[in-house]
Amino acid sequence: MTVGIPGTGLGGLFYFLLVAFMPFRELYLTARRRSSFARWRSVGFHLLVLAGMLGVLWAEAWLLERALDVFRLGGSGGAHPAREMLLKTGQLAAIASLAVLGALLAAVAALRFTPLARAARQRPA
């Protein structure tokens, strides 16, 4: 999770997971004859947006790697301690983002079983 870069926070991660699931849901709906061409166009559009986001993030990582090479943090003499530290920090940030998203989704799922949620579902419309 990086502050200030669109698509890298919890919202971006949630969007990634939802879009990655969309084709499978549409295949299920298509098999049950409940899908349409317009729905598949929407899935394709979201997949293109996701591909664009991932492409920009890949380009950013590539540019940062080139910048680290310029500052001699990743010289040709093998792994450099600063470069290894940056990689481990990035891995920990990704794990932390997934853990926070998982905790948020679990909390929302748990809140569905509270008395307040039950009362809202039983209230007449």
Secondary structure, DSSP 4 states (H G I P E B T S, - for coil): --TTSTTSSHHHHHHHHHHHHHHHHHHHHHHTT---HHHHHHHHHHHHHHHHHHHHHHHHHHHHHHHHHHTTSS-TTS--HHHHHHHHHHHHHHHHHHHHHHHHHHHHHHHTTSHHHHHHHHS--
